Amino acid sequence: MAVDDDLTLILDAAREAGDLARTIRRQGLEIEYKEDDGTPVTNADLAADSLLTQRLRAARPGYGWLSEETADDHGRLAHQRIFVVDPIDGTRAFLKGRPWWSVAIAVVEDGLPVAGVVFAPELDEAYAAAAGAGATRNGLPIRPSETMALENCRMVGDTLVFEHWSWPTPWPAMQVEQRSSTALRMCLVAAGDFDAAVAPVRKSDWDVAAGDLIAREAGCFVGDHTGSAFRYNAPRPSQASLICATPGLAPLILERVRHMGARN
């Protein structure tokens, strides 16, 4: 199956899932909390996951499946290609009526994403990429900024992370803003709206797979705190940490974070 066909498929599916989530929120949300980590999950998350499961698996029955809202049976490990899905990335923003949530879908082949879409319904922004073909926002090419200094750079992340006492060297003054969706953070760096995203905590594959491809195709560095690139569809489907940055900032950030161990 051609990557371009997969990209069209997941882009259409992401838009459908985003529209469904917004409709359900208008009708009224039902909220539960997951037993394993206490994070919220709504009937919109589950309905979007069901829609994507039916839509994508019917179209590509030979692909494996990994989604935040579907129990992982490890059957995906036997597949060369799998879908990696977060039906609503940034559920807390979704609950609060803030626009910083997205639908994130990637097609991963032999451990690497080859097609990726991040759709932010409230912003009407669709980020997309296919391996070797560059990255776009609403069909137009995107590139990261040319920022070369951490001082006063635009960092998307948690202010408390950078103010924490445990850093050996304090971070310089930066313009730090929070966005709930990890996938959207990566896309905002890819498009030059921010200069870097740093998360010194473990991230699930569905948080980063689509954004990884989009950011790298735009020209960003993406990897963990050791500088290692991500590989996907492992028995434990997660990455040690997240560094997504412009080429100019990536080495400066990695110099500051290489010492750390991943936090659970």
C-alpha positions as CSV (number, residue, x, y, z in Angstrom):
1,M,0.0,0.0,0.0
2,A,1.4,3.4,-1.0
3,V,2.3,5.8,1.8
4,D,0.3,8.6,0.1
5,D,-2.8,6.5,0.2
6,D,-2.3,5.9,3.9
7,L,-1.8,9.6,4.5
8,T,-5.0,10.4,2.7
9,L,-6.8,7.7,4.7
10,I,-5.6,8.9,8.2
11,L,-6.1,12.6,7.4
12,D,-9.8,12.0,6.5
13,A,-10.2,9.7,9.6
14,A,-8.6,12.3,11.9
15,R,-11.0,15.0,10.7
16,E,-14.0,12.6,11.2
17,A,-12.8,11.7,14.7
18,G,-12.3,15.4,15.6
19,D,-15.7,16.4,14.4
20,L,-17.3,13.5,16.3
21,A,-15.5,14.5,19.5
22,R,-16.7,18.1,19.2
23,T,-20.3,16.9,18.6
24,I,-20.3,14.7,21.7
25,R,-18.9,17.5,23.8
26,R,-21.7,19.8,22.8
27,Q,-24.2,17.0,23.7
28,G,-22.6,16.4,27.1
29,L,-19.5,14.6,28.3
30,E,-19.3,11.6,30.6
31,I,-16.0,11.5,32.4
32,E,-14.2,8.6,34.1
33,Y,-10.7,8.2,35.5
34,K,-8.3,5.5,34.5
35,E,-7.2,3.1,37.2
36,D,-3.6,2.9,36.2
37,D,-2.7,6.6,36.2
38,G,-5.8,8.6,37.2
39,T,-6.0,10.5,34.0
40,P,-9.5,11.4,32.6
41,V,-11.2,9.7,29.8
42,T,-14.5,10.7,28.3
43,N,-17.2,9.2,26.2
44,A,-15.8,11.4,23.4
45,D,-12.4,9.7,23.7
46,L,-14.0,6.3,23.5
47,A,-16.3,7.2,20.6
48,A,-13.5,8.7,18.6
49,D,-11.4,5.6,19.2
50,S,-14.2,3.3,18.1
51,L,-14.7,5.4,14.9
52,L,-11.0,5.2,14.1
53,T,-10.8,1.5,14.9
54,Q,-13.6,0.7,12.5
55,R,-12.6,3.2,9.8
56,L,-8.9,2.3,9.7
57,R,-8.9,-1.4,10.4
58,A,-11.6,-2.0,7.8
59,A,-9.5,-0.1,5.2
60,R,-6.2,-1.8,6.2
61,P,-7.0,-5.2,7.7
62,G,-3.4,-6.3,7.5
63,Y,-2.1,-3.5,9.7
64,G,-1.6,-3.8,13.5
65,W,-3.2,-1.5,16.0
66,L,-1.9,0.5,19.0
67,S,-4.2,3.1,20.6
68,E,-4.3,4.9,23.9
69,E,-8.0,3.8,24.4
70,T,-7.7,0.2,23.2
71,A,-6.3,-2.6,25.3
72,D,-2.8,-3.6,23.9
73,D,-2.7,-7.4,23.2
74,H,0.8,-7.3,21.6
75,G,-0.6,-8.8,18.4
76,R,0.8,-5.7,16.8
77,L,4.3,-7.0,17.2
78,A,3.7,-9.5,14.4
79,H,2.8,-6.8,11.9
80,Q,5.2,-4.9,9.6
81,R,2.9,-1.9,9.6
82,I,0.7,-0.6,12.4
83,F,-1.6,2.3,13.2
84,V,-0.5,4.3,16.2
85,V,-3.5,6.4,17.4
86,D,-4.4,8.9,20.1
87,P,-8.1,9.7,19.5
88,I,-7.9,12.8,21.7
89,D,-4.4,13.9,22.7
90,G,-4.9,16.6,25.4
91,T,-8.1,15.4,27.0
92,R,-7.7,18.0,29.9
93,A,-7.8,20.9,27.4
94,F,-10.7,19.2,25.6
95,L,-12.6,19.0,29.0
96,K,-11.9,22.7,29.8
97,G,-13.0,23.9,26.4
98,R,-9.5,25.0,25.4
99,P,-8.3,24.5,21.8
100,W,-5.0,22.7,22.6
101,W,-6.1,19.2,21.8
102,S,-5.7,17.0,18.7
103,V,-6.3,13.7,17.0
104,A,-3.0,12.1,16.3
105,I,-2.5,9.1,13.9
106,A,0.6,7.6,12.5
107,V,1.4,4.6,10.3
108,V,4.5,2.9,11.6
109,E,6.5,0.5,9.3
110,D,9.4,-1.6,10.7
111,G,9.6,0.7,13.8
112,L,9.5,4.1,12.0
113,P,6.6,6.4,11.2
114,V,6.0,6.7,7.4
115,A,2.8,8.7,7.5
116,G,1.5,11.0,10.2
117,V,-1.4,13.4,10.9
118,V,-2.1,15.7,13.8
119,F,-5.5,17.4,13.5
120,A,-6.4,20.2,15.9
121,P,-10.2,20.7,15.4
122,E,-10.6,23.9,17.4
123,L,-7.8,25.5,15.5
124,D,-8.8,24.0,12.1
125,E,-5.2,23.0,11.7
126,A,-4.2,19.8,10.0
127,Y,-0.5,18.9,10.1
128,A,0.6,16.0,7.9
129,A,3.8,14.3,6.6
130,A,4.9,11.3,4.6
131,A,8.4,10.0,4.9
132,G,10.7,11.8,2.5
133,A,8.0,14.3,1.4
134,G,8.3,17.1,3.8
135,A,5.6,18.4,6.3
136,T,2.6,20.6,5.8
137,R,0.0,22.6,7.8
138,N,-3.3,22.8,5.9
139,G,-1.5,21.8,2.8
140,L,1.3,24.4,3.0
141,P,4.9,23.5,3.7
142,I,6.2,24.2,7.2
143,R,9.7,24.7,8.5
144,P,11.1,25.3,12.0
145,S,12.5,28.7,13.1
146,E,16.2,29.6,12.8
147,T,16.6,30.3,16.6
148,M,20.1,29.6,17.8
149,A,20.0,30.7,21.5
150,L,18.0,29.4,24.4
151,E,17.8,32.9,25.9
152,N,14.3,34.2,25.3
153,C,13.4,31.3,22.9
154,R,9.8,30.2,22.6
155,M,9.6,26.9,24.6
156,V,6.4,24.9,24.7
157,G,6.1,22.9,27.9
158,D,5.5,23.1,31.6
159,T,7.0,26.2,33.4
160,L,7.5,24.1,36.6
161,V,9.7,21.7,34.7
162,F,12.3,24.4,33.9
163,E,12.1,26.0,37.3
164,H,12.7,22.7,39.2
165,W,15.6,22.8,41.6
166,S,17.1,19.6,40.3
167,W,18.7,21.0,37.1
168,P,22.5,21.2,37.5
169,T,22.5,24.5,35.5
170,P,19.5,26.8,35.7
171,W,17.7,27.4,32.4
172,P,17.9,30.9,31.1
173,A,14.8,33.1,30.8
174,M,12.6,31.7,28.1
175,Q,9.1,32.4,26.8
176,V,7.4,29.2,28.1
177,E,3.8,28.3,27.3
178,Q,1.8,25.1,28.0
179,R,-0.1,23.1,25.4
180,S,-1.9,20.0,26.6
181,S,-1.4,17.9,23.4
182,T,2.1,16.6,23.1
183,A,1.6,15.9,19.4
184,L,0.4,19.5,18.8
185,R,3.5,20.8,20.7
186,M,5.8,19.0,18.3
187,C,3.8,20.4,15.3
188,L,4.0,23.9,16.6
189,V,7.8,23.6,16.8
190,A,7.8,22.1,13.3
191,A,5.9,25.1,12.0
192,G,8.1,27.7,13.7
193,D,5.4,28.9,16.1
194,F,7.7,27.7,19.0
195,D,11.4,26.8,19.0
196,A,11.5,23.7,21.2
197,A,9.4,21.3,23.3
198,V,11.0,19.5,26.2
199,A,9.4,16.8,28.3
200,P,11.7,15.0,30.8
201,V,9.2,12.2,31.3
202,R,8.3,9.0,29.5
203,K,6.0,9.5,26.6
204,S,3.8,6.8,25.0
205,D,4.2,6.0,21.3
206,W,0.7,7.4,20.6
207,D,1.8,10.8,22.1
208,V,4.7,11.3,19.8
209,A,4.7,9.0,16.7
210,A,2.8,11.3,14.3
211,G,4.4,14.5,15.6
212,D,7.8,12.8,15.4
213,L,7.5,12.3,11.6
214,I,6.0,15.8,11.0
215,A,8.7,17.5,13.0
216,R,11.6,15.6,11.4
217,E,10.2,16.1,7.9
218,A,10.0,19.8,8.6
219,G,13.6,19.8,9.6
220,C,13.6,19.5,13.4
221,F,15.6,17.3,15.8
222,V,13.4,14.7,17.6
223,G,14.6,12.2,20.1
224,D,15.1,11.5,23.8
225,H,17.5,13.1,26.4
226,T,20.4,11.0,25.2
227,G,20.0,12.2,21.6
228,S,18.7,8.9,20.4
229,A,16.0,8.8,17.8
230,F,12.7,7.0,18.5
231,R,11.8,3.6,17.4
232,Y,8.2,2.3,17.7
233,N,6.2,-0.9,18.1
234,A,8.3,-2.4,20.8
235,P,6.9,-4.6,23.6
236,R,6.8,-1.5,25.8
237,P,5.4,1.2,23.5
238,S,6.9,4.3,25.0
239,Q,9.9,6.6,24.8
240,A,12.2,7.7,27.6
241,S,11.6,11.4,27.2
242,L,11.0,14.0,24.5
243,I,13.2,16.6,22.9
244,C,11.8,18.3,19.8
245,A,13.8,21.4,18.7
246,T,15.1,23.5,15.9
247,P,18.5,22.4,14.6
248,G,20.1,25.3,16.3
249,L,18.7,24.6,19.7
250,A,18.9,20.9,19.8
251,P,22.6,20.6,20.8
252,L,22.2,23.3,23.5
253,I,19.2,21.4,25.0
254,L,20.8,18.0,24.8
255,E,23.9,19.4,26.7
256,R,21.6,20.3,29.6
257,V,19.5,17.1,29.7
258,R,21.9,14.3,28.9
259,H,22.5,13.7,32.6
260,M,19.0,12.9,33.5
261,G,17.3,9.5,33.8
262,A,13.7,9.1,32.5
263,R,11.1,9.7,35.2
264,N,8.1,7.5,35.3
